[in-house]
Amino acid sequence: MARPTDEQRREMLVDMVTARVQSQRTWNLQRQGQVGTMAPIEGHEATVVGAVHALDPGHDWVLPQYREPIALRRYGPEILEHVMLYNIGHPAGGHIPAPIRVLPYQISLATQIPHAVGLAWGLTLQDDPGVVLVFFGDGSSSEGDFYEAGNLAGVLGAPVIFLCVNNQWAISTPVHRQTAAESFAAKAAAFGFPGVQVDGNDVDAVYDAVQTARERALAGQGPTLIEAVVYRLGPHTTADDPTRYVPAEEIEAAQGRDPVLRLCAELEEAGLWDDAVQAEVEAAALTALDAAFEAAKSTPLATDAMLDHCYTEDTQRLARQRAGLLAGAGHSGVGPDGVVGSHA
């Protein structure tokens, strides 16, 4: 097993605690009417953080769904402001500046999975020494996008890691009503590449699985499907009421396997963590979140930003749409270079 060093484990716990504190703070902001619907990360921290710490942010790409971005601190501080821009509904929330190798939020179920395969194929064609890791939930595995992307990745031998976060619920649909397969990892057999199942509450196990998959991909051995088994400790989103369908005894048992508390206990026993460090990390997390929130609120509105990067150049239809948006916002829709919709 490729075990992370003590320093890596400590940094992973910093990221996990930071993500949980910032998720809880964002939840409170939503309840105050200051941000829109969001998906809390509680219960998923070890899977997300363990995975990204096994990657190289200088070469490897991450395609998140809607829950992971707040835990991607390792990929740069810009990620947090992106999270807040997205949560307040700002069009710029769809953009993460280069060279950050993280694609924007994805709330359309499973549609990021084919994008991941395409990006990985592109890396191969350009002889780029990187891999692509795509996060998706157990519910996404019921979509055709998952099967089409998995099949193409297997045929191409693309350097992509499929990370299925099985949190036991597709909103309110339990796993046993989603698939008759032995596991989600077992589905990799149909694609012709390995599938492994790991304890998603164990940051070391996730780190090892992703590092092994990354080494395979870089060696030209193709994709890997990893199923990280966790339990969603909170609602699906701020629009959900899990008390209506989650058995009380299940959530109580899952709280006993809380990944953040688990790693805290392990590092405390090793003399690498204590209450003072915990308080310091939590305070820093809140300070960073509040600063990102204020920065997001003060970011000038780019009305037509949602249309950027759809094509290399605007099609005639897109140009008309851009002009309409800008006109509605009090702009002429014509840039200083005389081009409709230009930002020049």
Wavefront OBJ file of the C-alpha trace (Angstrom):
o trace
v 0.000 0.000 0.000
v 1.267 3.470 -0.937
v 0.868 5.179 2.408
v 1.166 8.989 2.612
v 3.780 10.465 4.947
v 2.829 11.889 8.343
v 3.194 15.392 6.941
v 0.923 14.541 4.016
v -1.671 13.059 6.370
v -1.571 16.174 8.511
v -2.024 18.398 5.473
v -4.898 16.208 4.318
v -6.597 16.646 7.682
v -6.144 20.418 7.390
v -7.905 20.240 4.028
v -10.680 18.010 5.389
v -11.379 20.205 8.417
v -11.215 23.312 6.221
v -13.710 21.832 3.763
v -16.172 20.853 6.496
v -16.015 24.227 8.241
v -16.422 26.108 4.971
v -19.280 23.845 3.893
v -21.087 24.466 7.169
v -20.516 28.217 6.879
v -21.884 28.172 3.321
v -24.919 26.253 4.585
v -25.551 29.028 7.111
v -25.196 31.677 4.400
v -27.786 29.823 2.343
v -30.186 29.743 5.283
v -29.688 33.503 5.606
v -30.661 33.941 1.968
v -27.203 35.108 0.918
v -26.282 32.206 -1.370
v -28.226 29.734 -3.463
v -28.715 25.995 -3.194
v -25.561 24.109 -2.235
v -24.561 20.508 -1.560
v -22.819 19.990 1.811
v -19.710 17.848 1.849
v -20.080 16.158 5.247
v -19.026 12.504 4.988
v -17.173 12.883 1.688
v -14.050 14.717 2.860
v -11.633 11.783 3.030
v -12.533 10.613 -0.461
v -12.103 13.999 -2.127
v -9.010 15.097 -0.223
v -7.317 11.693 -0.340
v -7.835 11.568 -4.093
v -6.474 15.023 -4.936
v -3.430 14.545 -2.694
v -2.472 11.553 -4.859
v -2.494 13.797 -7.944
v -0.020 16.306 -9.344
v -1.743 19.728 -9.613
v 0.908 20.775 -12.114
v -0.128 18.143 -14.656
v -3.295 16.314 -13.583
v -6.857 17.503 -14.156
v -9.919 17.224 -11.907
v -13.524 17.242 -13.080
v -15.787 17.678 -10.053
v -19.509 17.357 -9.735
v -21.231 19.771 -7.317
v -19.975 18.626 -3.915
v -16.216 18.394 -4.367
v -14.898 21.878 -5.267
v -14.864 23.178 -1.692
v -12.398 20.391 -0.820
v -9.971 21.093 -3.689
v -7.793 23.535 -1.733
v -4.653 21.777 -2.949
v -5.342 23.033 -6.456
v -5.088 26.669 -5.411
v -6.859 29.424 -3.446
v -8.735 30.565 -6.559
v -10.984 27.521 -6.191
v -12.665 28.944 -3.080
v -13.619 32.213 -4.749
v -14.992 30.199 -7.668
v -17.129 28.246 -5.177
v -18.563 31.457 -3.726
v -19.126 33.032 -7.146
v -21.051 29.937 -8.132
v -23.070 29.900 -4.919
v -24.195 33.500 -5.305
v -25.243 32.787 -8.890
v -22.576 34.914 -10.544
v -21.883 33.917 -14.190
v -18.131 34.080 -13.458
v -18.667 31.081 -11.199
v -18.465 29.005 -14.344
v -14.850 29.996 -14.894
v -11.673 28.855 -13.168
v -8.593 30.666 -14.449
v -5.623 28.871 -15.991
v -3.359 27.232 -15.003
v -5.772 25.763 -12.420
v -6.544 22.304 -13.798
v -10.072 22.035 -12.411
v -13.151 22.263 -14.575
v -16.203 24.191 -13.298
v -19.051 22.839 -11.197
v -21.254 20.281 -12.900
v -24.861 19.822 -11.801
v -26.158 18.035 -14.916
v -25.991 14.420 -13.835
v -22.981 12.525 -15.267
v -22.288 14.915 -18.145
v -18.789 15.639 -16.844
v -17.797 11.993 -17.356
v -17.568 12.061 -21.189
v -15.764 15.402 -20.889
v -13.165 13.705 -18.693
v -12.545 11.016 -21.287
v -12.239 13.612 -24.031
v -9.778 15.623 -21.986
v -7.732 12.510 -21.193
v -7.685 11.555 -24.866
v -6.488 15.067 -25.673
v -3.630 14.713 -23.188
v -2.593 11.513 -24.944
v -2.706 13.123 -28.382
v -0.559 15.997 -27.116
v 1.831 13.665 -25.300
v 1.029 15.534 -22.090
v 2.254 13.680 -18.960
v -0.942 14.036 -16.962
v -4.065 12.126 -15.971
v -7.696 13.136 -15.523
v -9.741 12.274 -12.434
v -13.509 12.642 -12.613
v -15.759 12.592 -9.549
v -19.351 11.391 -9.816
v -21.952 9.894 -7.519
v -23.626 6.514 -7.443
v -26.708 8.069 -9.050
v -24.649 9.180 -12.039
v -23.743 5.553 -12.740
v -27.329 5.019 -13.893
v -26.864 7.486 -16.738
v -25.905 6.548 -20.276
v -23.059 9.067 -20.154
v -21.258 6.840 -17.646
v -21.478 3.731 -19.818
v -20.604 5.479 -23.058
v -17.633 7.236 -21.488
v -16.411 4.076 -19.770
v -16.596 2.084 -22.987
v -14.755 4.745 -25.003
v -12.088 5.149 -22.313
v -11.454 1.408 -22.351
v -11.151 1.317 -26.142
v -8.805 4.310 -26.179
v -6.796 3.286 -23.121
v -7.250 6.885 -21.981
v -5.399 8.101 -18.843
v -8.576 8.728 -16.848
v -9.589 7.754 -13.318
v -13.320 7.301 -12.735
v -14.026 7.962 -9.053
v -17.549 6.963 -8.086
v -18.443 8.354 -4.664
v -21.032 5.889 -3.409
v -22.723 7.754 -0.549
v -25.624 5.256 -0.507
v -28.214 7.716 -1.808
v -29.062 9.230 -5.192
v -30.938 12.080 -3.517
v -33.602 9.858 -1.875
v -33.078 6.654 -3.884
v -31.064 4.014 -1.988
v -28.326 1.979 -3.643
v -30.327 -1.266 -3.752
v -32.879 0.443 -6.001
v -30.195 1.779 -8.339
v -28.349 -1.368 -9.369
v -28.420 -5.142 -9.080
v -24.655 -5.330 -9.589
v -22.437 -6.631 -6.815
v -20.788 -3.204 -6.662
v -20.307 -0.132 -8.788
v -16.644 -1.070 -9.145
v -17.698 -4.368 -10.771
v -19.078 -2.429 -13.729
v -15.524 -1.782 -14.923
v -15.352 -5.371 -16.195
v -17.667 -4.461 -19.075
v -15.260 -1.699 -20.098
v -12.151 -3.850 -19.997
v -10.238 -2.141 -17.212
v -9.839 -2.613 -13.442
v -12.470 -1.666 -10.890
v -11.632 -1.394 -7.199
v -13.758 -0.676 -4.148
v -12.286 1.203 -1.182
v -13.438 2.549 2.168
v -14.064 6.192 1.312
v -13.798 7.135 4.981
v -10.157 5.996 5.009
v -8.034 8.760 3.503
v -5.018 6.439 3.246
v -6.973 3.825 1.269
v -8.303 6.441 -1.141
v -4.826 7.945 -1.581
v -3.382 4.509 -2.338
v -6.105 3.590 -4.829
v -5.803 6.857 -6.749
v -2.005 6.785 -6.750
v -2.049 3.223 -8.100
v -4.571 4.192 -10.774
v -2.492 7.227 -11.682
v 0.658 5.146 -12.080
v -1.219 2.718 -14.349
v -2.532 5.564 -16.482
v 0.870 7.223 -16.833
v 2.398 3.887 -17.806
v -0.061 3.650 -20.702
v -2.149 0.926 -19.060
v -5.410 2.830 -19.321
v -8.282 3.769 -17.014
v -9.365 2.594 -13.573
v -12.781 2.763 -11.917
v -12.632 3.400 -8.168
v -15.725 3.094 -5.987
v -15.286 4.952 -2.708
v -17.918 3.802 -0.221
v -19.023 6.535 2.189
v -22.265 7.646 3.802
v -23.812 11.042 3.234
v -23.926 12.595 6.714
v -26.240 15.446 5.765
v -28.851 16.374 3.172
v -28.273 15.949 -0.538
v -28.563 19.727 -0.859
v -30.041 22.627 1.075
v -33.319 21.837 -0.730
v -33.486 18.320 0.732
v -34.944 16.872 3.960
v -33.224 13.520 4.600
v -35.262 12.865 7.771
v -38.104 11.862 5.444
v -36.271 8.847 4.053
v -32.906 8.146 5.778
v -33.275 5.559 8.568
v -32.199 7.116 11.882
v -30.160 4.050 12.839
v -28.178 4.234 9.584
v -27.156 7.840 9.980
v -26.243 7.205 13.641
v -23.987 4.318 12.617
v -22.439 6.404 9.835
v -21.652 9.232 12.245
v -19.537 6.734 14.147
v -17.425 6.359 10.994
v -17.073 10.126 10.413
v -13.915 10.494 8.260
v -12.841 13.793 9.814
v -13.154 12.531 13.392
v -11.417 9.306 12.387
v -8.304 11.032 11.043
v -8.319 13.531 13.919
v -8.164 10.645 16.402
v -5.364 8.913 14.492
v -3.213 12.052 14.291
v -3.887 12.996 17.914
v -2.630 9.571 18.954
v 0.509 10.144 16.860
v 1.068 13.553 18.463
v 0.418 15.402 15.191
v -2.876 17.097 16.088
v -4.529 18.685 19.101
v -7.355 21.034 20.064
v -5.208 24.132 19.549
v -4.329 23.109 15.991
v -7.975 22.267 15.330
v -9.088 25.714 16.496
v -6.407 27.416 14.419
v -7.385 25.539 11.260
v -11.084 26.221 11.783
v -10.462 29.950 12.306
v -8.320 30.163 9.175
v -10.980 28.305 7.202
v -13.699 30.758 8.244
v -11.482 33.760 7.502
v -10.711 32.451 4.018
v -14.356 31.630 3.305
v -15.602 35.034 4.413
v -12.911 36.785 2.356
v -13.860 34.747 -0.722
v -17.539 35.532 -0.153
v -16.869 39.266 0.042
v -14.637 39.096 -3.039
v -17.349 37.227 -4.930
v -20.000 39.791 -3.980
v -17.794 42.648 -5.182
v -16.866 40.998 -8.493
v -18.327 43.016 -11.390
v -21.116 41.171 -13.146
v -20.153 39.838 -16.563
v -23.639 39.358 -17.955
v -22.585 37.315 -20.968
v -19.861 35.256 -19.289
v -22.036 32.155 -19.486
v -21.578 32.208 -23.272
v -17.787 32.358 -23.190
v -15.784 29.297 -24.297
v -18.736 27.585 -26.003
v -16.896 27.879 -29.315
v -13.512 29.210 -30.418
v -15.431 32.096 -31.985
v -19.072 33.047 -31.484
v -21.434 31.575 -34.040
v -23.957 33.993 -35.542
v -26.641 32.659 -33.205
v -24.422 32.931 -30.155
v -23.414 36.459 -31.124
v -27.086 37.443 -31.274
v -27.692 35.895 -27.866
v -24.686 37.703 -26.419
v -25.818 41.007 -27.886
v -29.278 40.498 -26.419
v -27.919 39.811 -22.969
v -25.653 42.830 -23.058
v -28.411 45.067 -24.380
v -30.713 43.931 -21.592
v -28.022 44.816 -19.085
v -27.594 48.302 -20.535
v -24.638 47.528 -22.798
v -24.431 48.075 -26.539
v -23.162 44.554 -27.080
v -20.390 45.895 -29.311
v -16.832 45.852 -28.023
v -14.204 48.526 -28.610
v -12.879 46.532 -31.538
v -16.285 46.723 -33.232
v -17.097 43.043 -32.707
v -20.484 42.093 -31.291
v -20.086 40.574 -27.844
v -16.362 41.313 -27.703
v -14.629 41.796 -24.345
v -11.566 43.371 -25.968
l 1 2 3 4 5 6 7 8 9 10 11 12 13 14 15 16 17 18 19 20 21 22 23 24 25 26 27 28 29 30 31 32 33 34 35 36 37 38 39 40 41 42 43 44 45 46 47 48 49 50 51 52 53 54 55 56 57 58 59 60 61 62 63 64 65 66 67 68 69 70 71 72 73 74 75 76 77 78 79 80 81 82 83 84 85 86 87 88 89 90 91 92 93 94 95 96 97 98 99 100 101 102 103 104 105 106 107 108 109 110 111 112 113 114 115 116 117 118 119 120 121 122 123 124 125 126 127 128 129 130 131 132 133 134 135 136 137 138 139 140 141 142 143 144 145 146 147 148 149 150 151 152 153 154 155 156 157 158 159 160 161 162 163 164 165 166 167 168 169 170 171 172 173 174 175 176 177 178 179 180 181 182 183 184 185 186 187 188 189 190 191 192 193 194 195 196 197 198 199 200 201 202 203 204 205 206 207 208 209 210 211 212 213 214 215 216 217 218 219 220 221 222 223 224 225 226 227 228 229 230 231 232 233 234 235 236 237 238 239 240 241 242 243 244 245 246 247 248 249 250 251 252 253 254 255 256 257 258 259 260 261 262 263 264 265 266 267 268 269 270 271 272 273 274 275 276 277 278 279 280 281 282 283 284 285 286 287 288 289 290 291 292 293 294 295 296 297 298 299 300 301 302 303 304 305 306 307 308 309 310 311 312 313 314 315 316 317 318 319 320 321 322 323 324 325 326 327 328 329 330 331 332 333 334 335 336 337 338 339 340 341 342 343 344
